[in-house]
Amino acid sequence: MEFQLFGIGILTWIVFLPIVGMIIILLLPDQSKKAIRWTAATVTGLQVVLAGVIYSLFDRSMVGINEADSFQFVEQFNWITVDAVPWVGRIEINYFLGIDGLSVLMVILASIIGLIGVISSWNIEKMTKGYFALYLLLVTGMMGVFVSLDFFLFFIFWEVMLLPMYFLIGLWGGPRREYAAIKFFLYTFFGGVLMMLVMLALYFSVAYTDAATGESVHTFNLLHMMNPENYVDGSILSGVDTTWRYVAWLALFISFAIKIPLFPFHTWLPDAHVEAPTPISVILAGVLLKLGTYGILRISFPIFPDGTEYFVYLMAALGMISIIYGAFCAMAQDDFKKLIAYSSISHMGIVVIGIAALNTQGMVGGVLQMFNHGIITAVLFLAVGVLYDRTHTRGLYDFGGIANQMPKYTGIAMVGMFAALGLPGLNGFVSELFSFLGAFEAYRWIAIISVFGIIITAGYILWTVQRIYLGNLQEKHKTLEDLTLREMLAFVPLIILIILLGIYPAPAIELMNASLSHLVELVTQGV
């Protein structure tokens, strides 16, 4: 499948449009805040249009994963070549983009959340130009990760996100913003170092024969790394079930677990969420947390199937602990935003036990949960932001009876909350059900214990609804304004998706079925 605009592939457009927007913004005068905002809205809006084109043209029968011929919208050319380097040999790095059933939903999610983030950033007045320039750089980084098929390119996009997120939290965040930004930076930088070490080990272990010259060429091509025949005899990661391959799997897993964030690598998340401005919390929970589980599925599982099978119970157990621990921590919070942050740890644990099941139903449930959680948490963080903008507090005990004063807002927030607790008819139910079905088949007791997380989730969600929205309205809140048109524009698309995918999830599941079934076969049977 190919699709080009002005001779440039659609994936390059969807990745680098925000960079074009960033350059335009940097050229605008600082005072042109309206033009800056509309530039950001235009480029992220165009990303949504391109994602719609990708969705409409996507061939559901092509598997991708490790088969180069079945990736879609592929763009590949030589990016960097250094010949005759002593010891290392010929270095080759490709600009290699493509999508399959694993990445297509993530591309759609990133484009939607990118636009929603711009709409919810409309009132940013402090250093508007710098804020939107960094925001668009962040969007490029996260979109690039989802379409990269070269490990070097994947790593570049992964690290590109670090600096804009650091400054967006550190400059536009709350009272403890510097502490939260530094903590986020150090955690993710440490994970990046581990990933780079594994990437280098893979580079020196994998080589293919150049058909033109007959020369053996080391490569960062992820698809070559998935083929056992490309491993150089005697290299550090050659063979199966070796100590170094297990070490490499663990290093990659820690790198991705920090991003998920999975217990015990999660402690940066509550601070980052609480201190970040609302739109950045939306991006963080809606898309960035998915990069960790996406990396596990895109890199760890197909490149190290032996390590995956060896450590899969550890991975499932950490997922289970995250579900229960995150839910109990959420219940203990009296800060609305911190409650949603801890609930994200719990809900991402469901993704982990789903994909760790190594069966199609668990994988489908896990990836669908990645998409659904992104949509649901965007609604919840926007809901927190609306209340904070009007009252300048997030304390759960500072409210009560908000439904009497803000009925539209309450109705939308309720949909998000009930989707988060997995109510049938809303999107969270479908993905959680498939995740637990897959987990129950693979490791029954871990699944049974994990299900109790849903009960705890129902408890803290209903308690939150009761404390904020029900009961008597406080006197100081009787002048609160209900949702504005701009706020409705941010909420409504998300609510439509929550209801639509809750009633009819087939369009999303059909996108990934073939690819995830193939990934399961690749990991469990070496196909």
One Martini backbone bead per residue (centre of mass of N, CA, C, O) as a GRO file, in nm:
protein
  527
    1MET     BB    1   0.092   0.039   0.026
    2GLU     BB    2   0.042   0.360  -0.131
    3PHE     BB    3   0.083   0.719  -0.033
    4GLN     BB    4   0.093   1.041  -0.190
    5LEU     BB    5   0.215   1.385  -0.135
    6PHE     BB    6   0.410   1.544  -0.337
    7GLY     BB    7   0.605   1.275  -0.322
    8ILE     BB    8   0.511   1.218  -0.023
    9GLY     BB    9   0.462   1.029   0.228
   10ILE     BB   10   0.220   0.994   0.469
   11LEU     BB   11   0.410   0.941   0.714
   12THR     BB   12   0.582   1.192   0.689
   13TRP     BB   13   0.356   1.389   0.722
   14ILE     BB   14   0.245   1.290   1.006
   15VAL     BB   15   0.520   1.346   1.151
   16PHE     BB   16   0.621   1.651   1.021
   17LEU     BB   17   0.398   1.867   1.044
   18PRO     BB   18   0.469   1.981   1.329
   19ILE     BB   19   0.741   2.099   1.235
   20VAL     BB   20   0.623   2.302   1.045
   21GLY     BB   21   0.459   2.442   1.264
   22MET     BB   22   0.699   2.519   1.444
   23ILE     BB   23   0.841   2.704   1.242
   24ILE     BB   24   0.612   2.903   1.205
   25ILE     BB   25   0.594   2.986   1.502
   26LEU     BB   26   0.892   3.091   1.526
   27LEU     BB   27   0.827   3.326   1.303
   28LEU     BB   28   0.640   3.444   1.489
   29PRO     BB   29   0.524   3.665   1.684
   30ASP     BB   30   0.464   3.671   2.018
   31GLN     BB   31   0.179   3.832   1.989
   32SER     BB   32   0.058   3.595   1.791
   33LYS     BB   33  -0.145   3.392   1.947
   34LYS     BB   34  -0.364   3.318   1.746
   35ALA     BB   35  -0.177   3.209   1.520
   36ILE     BB   36  -0.040   2.994   1.691
   37ARG     BB   37  -0.290   2.828   1.761
   38TRP     BB   38  -0.389   2.777   1.462
   39THR     BB   39  -0.141   2.629   1.369
   40ALA     BB   40  -0.160   2.391   1.564
   41ALA     BB   41  -0.450   2.309   1.482
   42THR     BB   42  -0.397   2.255   1.182
   43VAL     BB   43  -0.178   2.031   1.194
   44THR     BB   44  -0.340   1.837   1.381
   45GLY     BB   45  -0.585   1.822   1.196
   46LEU     BB   46  -0.430   1.698   0.954
   47GLN     BB   47  -0.354   1.441   1.105
   48VAL     BB   48  -0.643   1.336   1.127
   49VAL     BB   49  -0.693   1.315   0.826
   50LEU     BB   50  -0.461   1.115   0.769
   51ALA     BB   51  -0.566   0.897   0.959
   52GLY     BB   52  -0.826   0.855   0.796
   53VAL     BB   53  -0.686   0.756   0.540
   54ILE     BB   54  -0.544   0.515   0.665
   55TYR     BB   55  -0.800   0.373   0.763
   56SER     BB   56  -0.942   0.347   0.478
   57LEU     BB   57  -0.672   0.194   0.335
   58PHE     BB   58  -0.647  -0.034   0.522
   59ASP     BB   59  -0.524  -0.365   0.527
   60ARG     BB   60  -0.648  -0.623   0.730
   61SER     BB   61  -0.474  -0.883   0.604
   62MET     BB   62  -0.208  -0.761   0.685
   63VAL     BB   63   0.048  -0.837   0.918
   64GLY     BB   64   0.351  -0.785   0.940
   65ILE     BB   65   0.595  -0.735   1.190
   66ASN     BB   66   0.822  -0.948   0.998
   67GLU     BB   67   0.692  -0.860   0.712
   68ALA     BB   68   0.784  -0.650   0.469
   69ASP     BB   69   0.542  -0.696   0.250
   70SER     BB   70   0.303  -0.631   0.493
   71PHE     BB   71   0.349  -0.346   0.492
   72GLN     BB   72   0.231  -0.006   0.513
   73PHE     BB   73   0.330   0.284   0.381
   74VAL     BB   74   0.616   0.255   0.277
   75GLU     BB   75   0.940   0.402   0.378
   76GLN     BB   76   1.264   0.365   0.203
   77PHE     BB   77   1.597   0.483   0.286
   78ASN     BB   78   1.904   0.588   0.283
   79TRP     BB   79   2.064   0.779   0.535
   80ILE     BB   80   2.327   0.623   0.659
   81THR     BB   81   2.674   0.593   0.538
   82VAL     BB   82   2.967   0.403   0.649
   83ASP     BB   83   3.269   0.321   0.525
   84ALA     BB   84   3.531   0.146   0.635
   85VAL     BB   85   3.516   0.077   0.944
   86PRO     BB   86   3.694  -0.008   1.182
   87TRP     BB   87   3.552  -0.305   1.326
   88VAL     BB   88   3.254  -0.224   1.241
   89GLY     BB   89   3.226  -0.136   0.955
   90ARG     BB   90   2.944  -0.105   0.787
   91ILE     BB   91   2.723   0.168   0.812
   92GLU     BB   92   2.355   0.138   0.841
   93ILE     BB   93   2.088   0.378   0.800
   94ASN     BB   94   1.736   0.392   0.794
   95TYR     BB   95   1.452   0.529   0.644
   96PHE     BB   96   1.191   0.347   0.818
   97LEU     BB   97   0.853   0.319   0.728
   98GLY     BB   98   0.556   0.171   0.890
   99ILE     BB   99   0.246  -0.020   0.898
  100ASP     BB  100   0.026  -0.204   1.114
  101GLY     BB  101  -0.193  -0.350   1.335
  102LEU     BB  102  -0.026  -0.238   1.580
  103SER     BB  103  -0.001   0.086   1.485
  104VAL     BB  104  -0.267   0.216   1.375
  105LEU     BB  105  -0.413   0.290   1.642
  106MET     BB  106  -0.183   0.473   1.751
  107VAL     BB  107  -0.197   0.684   1.528
  108ILE     BB  108  -0.487   0.768   1.580
  109LEU     BB  109  -0.453   0.844   1.876
  110ALA     BB  110  -0.228   1.061   1.844
  111SER     BB  111  -0.396   1.252   1.665
  112ILE     BB  112  -0.634   1.306   1.852
  113ILE     BB  113  -0.477   1.396   2.109
  114GLY     BB  114  -0.323   1.625   1.975
  115LEU     BB  115  -0.575   1.803   1.919
  116ILE     BB  116  -0.695   1.812   2.203
  117GLY     BB  117  -0.449   1.950   2.331
  118VAL     BB  118  -0.478   2.217   2.177
  119ILE     BB  119  -0.761   2.295   2.267
  120SER     BB  120  -0.678   2.280   2.583
  121SER     BB  121  -0.442   2.518   2.525
  122TRP     BB  122  -0.582   2.797   2.453
  123ASN     BB  123  -0.520   2.948   2.752
  124ILE     BB  124  -0.228   2.983   2.702
  125GLU     BB  125  -0.013   3.267   2.804
  126LYS     BB  126   0.257   3.151   2.876
  127MET     BB  127   0.469   3.135   2.645
  128THR     BB  128   0.315   3.043   2.377
  129LYS     BB  129   0.526   2.985   2.165
  130GLY     BB  130   0.695   2.774   2.322
  131TYR     BB  131   0.472   2.577   2.388
  132PHE     BB  132   0.380   2.498   2.092
  133ALA     BB  133   0.655   2.414   1.987
  134LEU     BB  134   0.700   2.182   2.191
  135TYR     BB  135   0.440   2.030   2.138
  136LEU     BB  136   0.501   1.956   1.837
  137LEU     BB  137   0.757   1.800   1.896
  138LEU     BB  138   0.619   1.583   2.066
  139VAL     BB  139   0.428   1.475   1.844
  140THR     BB  140   0.649   1.377   1.655
  141GLY     BB  141   0.780   1.173   1.843
  142MET     BB  142   0.530   0.984   1.892
  143MET     BB  143   0.471   0.923   1.593
  144GLY     BB  144   0.751   0.806   1.514
  145VAL     BB  145   0.749   0.553   1.690
  146PHE     BB  146   0.490   0.412   1.544
  147VAL     BB  147   0.659   0.404   1.237
  148SER     BB  148   0.917   0.266   1.312
  149LEU     BB  149   1.170   0.016   1.157
  150ASP     BB  150   1.414   0.153   1.298
  151PHE     BB  151   1.594   0.162   1.578
  152PHE     BB  152   1.732   0.437   1.551
  153LEU     BB  153   1.476   0.596   1.486
  154PHE     BB  154   1.318   0.515   1.733
  155PHE     BB  155   1.522   0.642   1.936
  156ILE     BB  156   1.507   0.930   1.843
  157PHE     BB  157   1.204   0.972   1.897
  158TRP     BB  158   1.212   0.891   2.194
  159GLU     BB  159   1.415   1.128   2.279
  160VAL     BB  160   1.265   1.378   2.166
  161MET     BB  161   1.043   1.380   2.400
  162LEU     BB  162   1.202   1.467   2.654
  163LEU     BB  163   1.247   1.777   2.639
  164PRO     BB  164   0.958   1.890   2.600
  165MET     BB  165   0.846   1.759   2.857
  166TYR     BB  166   1.036   1.894   3.057
  167PHE     BB  167   0.948   2.191   2.989
  168LEU     BB  168   0.637   2.165   3.015
  169ILE     BB  169   0.661   2.104   3.318
  170GLY     BB  170   0.889   2.311   3.423
  171LEU     BB  171   0.727   2.585   3.308
  172TRP     BB  172   0.387   2.498   3.316
  173GLY     BB  173   0.355   2.406   3.595
  174GLY     BB  174   0.349   2.365   3.911
  175PRO     BB  175   0.503   2.421   4.212
  176ARG     BB  176   0.670   2.122   4.154
  177ARG     BB  177   0.796   2.118   3.857
  178GLU     BB  178   1.101   2.067   3.880
  179TYR     BB  179   1.092   1.798   4.025
  180ALA     BB  180   0.913   1.646   3.816
  181ALA     BB  181   1.094   1.691   3.567
  182ILE     BB  182   1.352   1.557   3.673
  183LYS     BB  183   1.231   1.282   3.736
  184PHE     BB  184   1.136   1.219   3.453
  185PHE     BB  185   1.410   1.243   3.314
  186LEU     BB  186   1.575   1.031   3.472
  187TYR     BB  187   1.405   0.786   3.417
  188THR     BB  188   1.395   0.799   3.099
  189PHE     BB  189   1.701   0.815   3.058
  190PHE     BB  190   1.769   0.544   3.177
  191GLY     BB  191   1.597   0.383   2.978
  192GLY     BB  192   1.750   0.485   2.724
  193VAL     BB  193   2.023   0.359   2.792
  194LEU     BB  194   1.934   0.066   2.789
  195MET     BB  195   1.833   0.069   2.498
  196MET     BB  196   2.104   0.144   2.365
  197LEU     BB  197   2.261  -0.109   2.450
  198VAL     BB  198   2.081  -0.309   2.298
  199MET     BB  199   2.107  -0.185   2.020
  200LEU     BB  200   2.414  -0.233   1.994
  201ALA     BB  201   2.410  -0.538   2.034
  202LEU     BB  202   2.233  -0.590   1.787
  203TYR     BB  203   2.410  -0.462   1.571
  204PHE     BB  204   2.662  -0.664   1.622
  205SER     BB  205   2.469  -0.932   1.569
  206VAL     BB  206   2.355  -0.807   1.297
  207ALA     BB  207   2.344  -0.937   0.954
  208TYR     BB  208   2.357  -0.871   0.603
  209THR     BB  209   2.343  -0.937   0.257
  210ASP     BB  210   2.444  -0.765  -0.005
  211ALA     BB  211   2.329  -0.811  -0.324
  212ALA     BB  212   2.535  -0.625  -0.482
  213THR     BB  213   2.824  -0.692  -0.308
  214GLY     BB  214   2.824  -0.927  -0.074
  215GLU     BB  215   2.812  -0.769   0.182
  216SER     BB  216   2.840  -0.738   0.521
  217VAL     BB  217   2.568  -0.580   0.711
  218HIS     BB  218   2.503  -0.378   0.950
  219THR     BB  219   2.191  -0.326   1.145
  220PHE     BB  220   1.867  -0.154   1.252
  221ASN     BB  221   1.670  -0.344   1.141
  222LEU     BB  222   1.399  -0.490   1.283
  223LEU     BB  223   1.341  -0.726   1.086
  224HIS     BB  224   1.626  -0.847   1.094
  225MET     BB  225   1.622  -0.895   1.410
  226MET     BB  226   1.381  -1.121   1.381
  227ASN     BB  227   1.599  -1.295   1.228
  228PRO     BB  228   1.798  -1.562   1.313
  229GLU     BB  229   1.978  -1.572   1.041
  230ASN     BB  230   2.121  -1.272   1.107
  231TYR     BB  231   2.307  -1.395   1.314
  232VAL     BB  232   2.614  -1.386   1.428
  233ASP     BB  233   2.845  -1.596   1.490
  234GLY     BB  234   2.933  -1.540   1.831
  235SER     BB  235   2.755  -1.335   1.918
  236ILE     BB  236   2.603  -1.200   2.192
  237LEU     BB  237   2.286  -1.261   2.055
  238SER     BB  238   2.319  -1.536   1.983
  239GLY     BB  239   2.090  -1.764   1.980
  240VAL     BB  240   1.926  -1.949   2.250
  241ASP     BB  241   1.887  -1.908   2.574
  242THR     BB  242   2.073  -1.683   2.673
  243THR     BB  243   2.200  -1.470   2.897
  244TRP     BB  244   2.219  -1.212   2.713
  245ARG     BB  245   1.926  -1.224   2.615
  246TYR     BB  246   1.801  -1.188   2.894
  247VAL     BB  247   1.936  -0.921   2.962
  248ALA     BB  248   1.819  -0.767   2.721
  249TRP     BB  249   1.524  -0.805   2.792
  250LEU     BB  250   1.535  -0.666   3.070
  251ALA     BB  251   1.637  -0.391   2.976
  252LEU     BB  252   1.398  -0.331   2.791
  253PHE     BB  253   1.176  -0.367   3.000
  254ILE     BB  254   1.259  -0.136   3.187
  255SER     BB  255   1.238   0.085   2.979
  256PHE     BB  256   0.928   0.034   2.927
  257ALA     BB  257   0.819   0.027   3.224
  258ILE     BB  258   0.866   0.323   3.283
  259LYS     BB  259   0.658   0.427   3.066
  260ILE     BB  260   0.382   0.293   3.134
  261PRO     BB  261   0.383   0.236   3.443
  262LEU     BB  262   0.547  -0.011   3.629
  263PHE     BB  263   0.571  -0.197   3.880
  264PRO     BB  264   0.847  -0.019   4.038
  265PHE     BB  265   0.850   0.230   3.787
  266HIS     BB  266   0.618   0.473   3.878
  267THR     BB  267   0.698   0.735   4.064
  268TRP     BB  268   0.690   0.969   3.842
  269LEU     BB  269   0.387   1.002   3.761
  270PRO     BB  270   0.230   1.160   3.981
  271ASP     BB  271   0.408   1.413   3.967
  272ALA     BB  272   0.376   1.477   3.666
  273HIS     BB  273   0.066   1.503   3.664
  274VAL     BB  274   0.022   1.718   3.887
  275GLU     BB  275   0.223   1.942   3.754
  276ALA     BB  276   0.101   1.933   3.495
  277PRO     BB  277  -0.064   2.047   3.257
  278THR     BB  278  -0.349   1.934   3.129
  279PRO     BB  279  -0.258   1.870   2.830
  280ILE     BB  280  -0.008   1.701   2.924
  281SER     BB  281  -0.164   1.487   3.073
  282VAL     BB  282  -0.314   1.389   2.825
  283ILE     BB  283  -0.065   1.300   2.665
  284LEU     BB  284   0.065   1.118   2.873
  285ALA     BB  285  -0.182   0.920   2.913
  286GLY     BB  286  -0.281   0.886   2.611
  287VAL     BB  287   0.028   0.808   2.483
  288LEU     BB  288   0.305   0.770   2.637
  289LEU     BB  289   0.228   0.506   2.795
  290LYS     BB  290   0.207   0.330   2.523
  291LEU     BB  291   0.509   0.304   2.441
  292GLY     BB  292   0.587   0.068   2.622
  293THR     BB  293   0.397  -0.156   2.512
  294TYR     BB  294   0.476  -0.116   2.219
  295GLY     BB  295   0.776  -0.192   2.252
  296ILE     BB  296   0.730  -0.479   2.343
  297LEU     BB  297   0.577  -0.568   2.080
  298ARG     BB  298   0.787  -0.459   1.858
  299ILE     BB  299   1.066  -0.576   2.005
  300SER     BB  300   1.078  -0.792   2.232
  301PHE     BB  301   0.903  -1.023   2.124
  302PRO     BB  302   1.026  -1.074   1.823
  303ILE     BB  303   1.341  -1.073   1.908
  304PHE     BB  304   1.271  -1.218   2.215
  305PRO     BB  305   1.103  -1.500   2.253
  306ASP     BB  306   1.268  -1.643   2.473
  307GLY     BB  307   1.252  -1.418   2.689
  308THR     BB  308   0.947  -1.401   2.698
  309GLU     BB  309   0.891  -1.691   2.799
  310TYR     BB  310   1.074  -1.670   3.057
  311PHE     BB  311   0.928  -1.374   3.171
  312VAL     BB  312   0.610  -1.376   3.163
  313TYR     BB  313   0.535  -1.411   3.466
  314LEU     BB  314   0.666  -1.159   3.569
  315MET     BB  315   0.499  -0.966   3.397
  316ALA     BB  316   0.220  -1.054   3.503
  317ALA     BB  317   0.274  -0.995   3.803
  318LEU     BB  318   0.327  -0.688   3.766
  319GLY     BB  319   0.049  -0.633   3.650
  320MET     BB  320  -0.111  -0.720   3.898
  321ILE     BB  321   0.014  -0.525   4.102
  322SER     BB  322  -0.067  -0.267   3.951
  323ILE     BB  323  -0.369  -0.301   3.970
  324ILE     BB  324  -0.394  -0.308   4.281
  325TYR     BB  325  -0.209  -0.077   4.372
  326GLY     BB  326  -0.332   0.152   4.199
  327ALA     BB  327  -0.618   0.131   4.320
  328PHE     BB  328  -0.549   0.185   4.618
  329CYS     BB  329  -0.409   0.458   4.573
  330ALA     BB  330  -0.654   0.598   4.449
  331MET     BB  331  -0.840   0.567   4.701
  332ALA     BB  332  -0.634   0.749   4.892
  333GLN     BB  333  -0.709   1.004   4.746
  334ASP     BB  334  -0.771   1.385   4.748
  335ASP     BB  335  -0.669   1.413   4.453
  336PHE     BB  336  -0.796   1.408   4.146
  337LYS     BB  337  -0.536   1.378   3.970
  338LYS     BB  338  -0.397   1.153   4.135
  339LEU     BB  339  -0.615   0.946   4.096
  340ILE     BB  340  -0.583   0.920   3.787
  341ALA     BB  341  -0.288   0.839   3.789
  342TYR     BB  342  -0.320   0.570   3.949
  343SER     BB  343  -0.530   0.447   3.754
  344SER     BB  344  -0.326   0.413   3.521
  345ILE     BB  345  -0.158   0.195   3.648
  346SER     BB  346  -0.388  -0.008   3.664
  347HIS     BB  347  -0.476  -0.009   3.356
  348MET     BB  348  -0.192  -0.089   3.243
  349GLY     BB  349  -0.190  -0.367   3.379
  350ILE     BB  350  -0.399  -0.488   3.187
  351VAL     BB  351  -0.225  -0.477   2.938
  352VAL     BB  352   0.002  -0.661   3.043
  353ILE     BB  353  -0.166  -0.924   3.095
  354GLY     BB  354  -0.266  -0.946   2.805
  355ILE     BB  355   0.011  -0.968   2.649
  356ALA     BB  356   0.131  -1.198   2.843
  357ALA     BB  357  -0.056  -1.436   2.738
  358LEU     BB  358   0.010  -1.517   2.436
  359ASN     BB  359  -0.272  -1.443   2.299
  360THR     BB  360  -0.506  -1.307   2.101
  361GLN     BB  361  -0.711  -1.202   2.309
  362GLY     BB  362  -0.503  -1.055   2.489
  363MET     BB  363  -0.377  -0.874   2.275
  364VAL     BB  364  -0.632  -0.732   2.182
  365GLY     BB  365  -0.706  -0.625   2.459
  366GLY     BB  366  -0.445  -0.463   2.512
  367VAL     BB  367  -0.450  -0.272   2.263
  368LEU     BB  368  -0.737  -0.166   2.310
  369GLN     BB  369  -0.668  -0.052   2.593
  370MET     BB  370  -0.472   0.157   2.496
  371PHE     BB  371  -0.681   0.320   2.341
  372ASN     BB  372  -0.904   0.352   2.556
  373HIS     BB  373  -0.733   0.483   2.779
  374GLY     BB  374  -0.661   0.733   2.617
  375ILE     BB  375  -0.953   0.839   2.598
  376ILE     BB  376  -1.042   0.833   2.896
  377THR     BB  377  -0.812   1.005   3.029
  378ALA     BB  378  -0.868   1.254   2.871
  379VAL     BB  379  -1.142   1.309   2.999
  380LEU     BB  380  -1.050   1.315   3.298
  381PHE     BB  381  -0.835   1.544   3.276
  382LEU     BB  382  -1.030   1.752   3.162
  383ALA     BB  383  -1.220   1.747   3.405
  384VAL     BB  384  -1.014   1.852   3.604
  385GLY     BB  385  -0.944   2.116   3.451
  386VAL     BB  386  -1.221   2.253   3.467
  387LEU     BB  387  -1.235   2.275   3.776
  388TYR     BB  388  -0.962   2.422   3.821
  389ASP     BB  389  -1.016   2.677   3.649
  390ARG     BB  390  -1.266   2.766   3.845
  391THR     BB  391  -1.135   2.690   4.160
  392HIS     BB  392  -0.827   2.610   4.226
  393THR     BB  393  -0.901   2.297   4.279
  394ARG     BB  394  -0.863   1.919   4.361
  395GLY     BB  395  -1.027   1.859   4.599
  396LEU     BB  396  -1.264   1.626   4.679
  397TYR     BB  397  -1.376   1.795   4.947
  398ASP     BB  398  -1.447   2.076   4.782
  399PHE     BB  399  -1.703   1.935   4.689
  400GLY     BB  400  -2.049   1.928   4.566
  401GLY     BB  401  -2.317   1.923   4.355
  402ILE     BB  402  -2.225   1.986   4.051
  403ALA     BB  403  -2.475   1.883   3.887
  404ASN     BB  404  -2.656   2.137   3.949
  405GLN     BB  405  -2.455   2.348   3.783
  406MET     BB  406  -2.306   2.112   3.571
  407PRO     BB  407  -2.455   1.903   3.363
  408LYS     BB  408  -2.276   1.863   3.116
  409TYR     BB  409  -2.015   1.798   3.263
  410THR     BB  410  -2.121   1.561   3.430
  411GLY     BB  411  -2.206   1.373   3.204
  412ILE     BB  412  -1.923   1.345   3.076
  413ALA     BB  413  -1.765   1.251   3.326
  414MET     BB  414  -1.937   0.996   3.376
  415VAL     BB  415  -1.862   0.846   3.120
  416GLY     BB  416  -1.561   0.827   3.185
  417MET     BB  417  -1.589   0.679   3.458
  418PHE     BB  418  -1.754   0.431   3.360
  419ALA     BB  419  -1.539   0.343   3.158
  420ALA     BB  420  -1.310   0.298   3.371
  421LEU     BB  421  -1.488   0.065   3.528
  422GLY     BB  422  -1.628  -0.120   3.297
  423LEU     BB  423  -1.893  -0.058   3.155
  424PRO     BB  424  -2.125  -0.180   2.980
  425GLY     BB  425  -2.118   0.000   2.657
  426LEU     BB  426  -1.825   0.069   2.705
  427ASN     BB  427  -1.496   0.051   2.604
  428GLY     BB  428  -1.355  -0.074   2.861
  429PHE     BB  429  -1.496  -0.350   2.871
  430VAL     BB  430  -1.387  -0.495   2.619
  431SER     BB  431  -1.077  -0.484   2.678
  432GLU     BB  432  -1.085  -0.614   2.959
  433LEU     BB  433  -1.215  -0.879   2.881
  434PHE     BB  434  -0.995  -0.979   2.682
  435SER     BB  435  -0.761  -0.967   2.878
  436PHE     BB  436  -0.880  -1.169   3.089
  437LEU     BB  437  -0.926  -1.405   2.899
  438GLY     BB  438  -0.630  -1.447   2.826
  439ALA     BB  439  -0.520  -1.472   3.117
  440PHE     BB  440  -0.696  -1.715   3.209
  441GLU     BB  441  -0.562  -1.917   3.007
  442ALA     BB  442  -0.256  -1.877   3.108
  443TYR     BB  443  -0.310  -1.745   3.425
  444ARG     BB  444  -0.542  -1.786   3.651
  445TRP     BB  445  -0.457  -1.651   3.929
  446ILE     BB  446  -0.373  -1.379   3.819
  447ALA     BB  447  -0.651  -1.313   3.701
  448ILE     BB  448  -0.823  -1.336   3.956
  449ILE     BB  449  -0.677  -1.120   4.121
  450SER     BB  450  -0.703  -0.886   3.911
  451VAL     BB  451  -1.018  -0.855   3.913
  452PHE     BB  452  -1.028  -0.700   4.189
  453GLY     BB  453  -0.954  -0.425   4.063
  454ILE     BB  454  -1.241  -0.359   3.961
  455ILE     BB  455  -1.372  -0.326   4.236
  456ILE     BB  456  -1.193  -0.101   4.338
  457THR     BB  457  -1.255   0.091   4.106
  458ALA     BB  458  -1.555   0.118   4.160
  459GLY     BB  459  -1.520   0.240   4.438
  460TYR     BB  460  -1.354   0.508   4.367
  461ILE     BB  461  -1.542   0.616   4.152
  462LEU     BB  462  -1.808   0.637   4.314
  463TRP     BB  463  -1.689   0.812   4.538
  464THR     BB  464  -1.618   1.048   4.354
  465VAL     BB  465  -1.897   1.108   4.246
  466GLN     BB  466  -2.020   1.167   4.524
  467ARG     BB  467  -1.822   1.404   4.612
  468ILE     BB  468  -1.864   1.596   4.351
  469TYR     BB  469  -2.173   1.561   4.212
  470LEU     BB  470  -2.318   1.504   4.467
  471GLY     BB  471  -2.544   1.657   4.651
  472ASN     BB  472  -2.461   1.955   4.789
  473LEU     BB  473  -2.423   2.274   4.697
  474GLN     BB  474  -2.199   2.503   4.726
  475GLU     BB  475  -2.201   2.837   4.752
  476LYS     BB  476  -1.923   2.892   4.588
  477HIS     BB  477  -2.057   2.715   4.323
  478LYS     BB  478  -2.315   2.892   4.204
  479THR     BB  479  -2.123   3.035   3.955
  480LEU     BB  480  -2.061   2.816   3.777
  481GLU     BB  481  -1.961   2.728   3.464
  482ASP     BB  482  -2.029   2.568   3.210
  483LEU     BB  483  -1.957   2.451   2.925
  484THR     BB  484  -1.792   2.538   2.661
  485LEU     BB  485  -1.744   2.516   2.329
  486ARG     BB  486  -1.444   2.436   2.343
  487GLU     BB  487  -1.481   2.208   2.549
  488MET     BB  488  -1.678   2.043   2.379
  489LEU     BB  489  -1.478   1.989   2.143
  490ALA     BB  490  -1.296   1.806   2.323
  491PHE     BB  491  -1.511   1.594   2.431
  492VAL     BB  492  -1.705   1.472   2.210
  493PRO     BB  493  -1.519   1.278   2.045
  494LEU     BB  494  -1.456   1.098   2.291
  495ILE     BB  495  -1.745   1.012   2.363
  496ILE     BB  496  -1.813   0.880   2.096
  497LEU     BB  497  -1.592   0.660   2.114
  498ILE     BB  498  -1.679   0.529   2.377
  499ILE     BB  499  -1.959   0.439   2.272
  500LEU     BB  500  -1.896   0.307   2.000
  501LEU     BB  501  -1.681   0.091   2.116
  502GLY     BB  502  -1.888  -0.032   2.316
  503ILE     BB  503  -2.095  -0.134   2.093
  504TYR     BB  504  -1.868  -0.128   1.827
  505PRO     BB  505  -1.545  -0.275   1.808
  506ALA     BB  506  -1.474  -0.404   1.528
  507PRO     BB  507  -1.308  -0.184   1.370
  508ALA     BB  508  -1.063  -0.213   1.567
  509ILE     BB  509  -1.012  -0.521   1.567
  510GLU     BB  510  -0.971  -0.563   1.255
  511LEU     BB  511  -0.698  -0.408   1.236
  512MET     BB  512  -0.528  -0.633   1.442
  513ASN     BB  513  -0.576  -0.938   1.416
  514ALA     BB  514  -0.358  -1.044   1.216
  515SER     BB  515  -0.103  -0.932   1.356
  516LEU     BB  516  -0.145  -1.060   1.643
  517SER     BB  517  -0.155  -1.353   1.554
  518HIS     BB  518   0.130  -1.350   1.434
  519LEU     BB  519   0.280  -1.271   1.693
  520VAL     BB  520   0.203  -1.520   1.853
  521GLU     BB  521   0.339  -1.724   1.660
  522LEU     BB  522   0.624  -1.607   1.674
  523VAL     BB  523   0.665  -1.646   1.985
  524THR     BB  524   0.555  -1.957   2.025
  525GLN     BB  525   0.661  -2.090   1.717
  526GLY     BB  526   0.860  -1.933   1.517
  527VAL     BB  527   0.714  -1.805   1.241
   0.00000   0.00000   0.00000
